[in-house]
Amino acid sequence: MPATPVRFTARALLLDMDGTLVNSDAVVERCWSRWAVRHGLDPVAALAVVHGRQGHATMAELLPDRPVEVNLAENEQMLAEERADTVGVVQVPGADAFLAALTGLPHALVTSADLPLARIRMDAAGLPMPPVLVTAESVGASKPDPEGFLKGAAALGFAPADCLAFEDSGAGIAAARAAGMRVIGIGPRAAAHHPDALAPTLEAVTVTTAPDGTLTLTVPA
């Protein structure tokens, strides 16, 4: 007997970018592997930490004894490298249709990228920017801190419990959970972090809207 699909109702959606809407793994792996080698670190170990966090937070995790100001300065260099490299940046399958289905509905981008990088990657992937943006400049603390998701919910005018987050990384899922939100995980990276439901890509997620504006999200079991 086929498994019953998982359904969620929500009033608003909060969407991560990298790994959720945009597959930028090729760029992330190139830039962060170079950084790790420069600092005598194992690139594989570095890549296990980087996803979902702002760059300076990743650096603080990997080099905990370094001064904050050094991490912030190197983060600016890393952002410049990432902005200049769009080779291999593509949409996560189904992202264009998913965003099209959200036209006119409450949704926001909540990303650890800064605004210039977010615009570059969304453009490289051929995706439209959501109407509300929470980027690195918007927050004082990186994921896994919940600040970004809380600000996204507030900007849309909904309580966190009425929002549904889409995430791919451990840091992002932890941030959404800490904000009091349910989480749909996208892709294999999310599986290890036990989201409320898991979809291989956005092609698997459907959105319907009730007359009162309530959104129903369906994910195959």
HULIN-V271095 format. One record per helix or strand of 2 or more residues. SS is the DSSP state (A for helix, B for strand). FROM is the first residue (numbers start at 1). TO is the last residue. If there is no record, write none. Layout:
ss->{SS	SS}
from->{FROM	FROM}
to->{TO	TO}
This chain:
ss->{B	B	B	A	A	A	A	B	A	B	A	B	A	A	A	B	A	B	A	B	A	B	B}
from->{6	12	22	25	43	55	68	90	95	107	115	132	136	147	160	163	170	182	188	197	202	205	215}
to->{10	15	23	38	50	62	83	91	101	110	124	134	138	156	162	167	178	186	191	199	204	209	219}
